[in-house]
Amino acid sequence: MSRLKKSFLALIILTLLLAVFLHYWDVVYGRIMAASFFSNLKNGHFQNASNDVYYSSQFNLGSDMRNANELWVNRVQDLKNRGTYIQNYQDLKVFHDDGEAVGKVTLSIMENGKSSNYSVIFYFNGNLSNFGIARFEHVFDPGQTSEWQSAISGEI
């Protein structure tokens, strides 16, 4: 095979790999981010977990949004101090749904001395420079919003 043909073939393969990466970067990055997020929550490293959250607000909070990390850590720590925290996670998956990265996980949560398992869908927001987990929804009861669900979401 001539040198020109080898170069052309390499260019085609590289272009295809780049196209696949650009289409699935959010799923790959989201999987890594979600594993880090849930692992840090499980281990009580709330400051580290807060780096994987996409913060938003329905209201124009101005200065509160600049302190979103601190507000998030404080509310998750407060919830743990009151006896509600994530004990474990399993079956973590991140996939595309209508072109957006979405995740699914089963969380074991201690709530006031009682452990419960919840199947949860979580949604990402942002772009490559500002990407994070934004909100959570129960799989079997999408309208239900529990205290822990609100605490770990990015809504400030």
Number of C-alpha atoms within 10 A of each C-alpha: 5 6 8 9 10 11 11 11 12 12 12 12 12 12 12 12 12 13 12 11 13 10 12 17 15 26 20 13 15 24 19 13 20 24 17 16 21 23 19 18 22 19 12 17 15 23 17 16 24 25 16 25 26 21 24 17 13 7 8 9 12 9 8 13 16 11 11 21 22 14 16 23 19 15 16 23 19 14 17 17 10 11 14 20 23 22 18 16 19 13 9 16 16 21 17 13 9 7 10 14 22 21 22 21 19 18 21 18 21 18 17 11 9 9 14 12 14 15 17 19 20 19 19 23 20 13 9 10 6 11 19 25 26 19 21 22 21 18 16 11 10 11 9 10 12 11 10 19 14 16 20 23 22 23 18 18
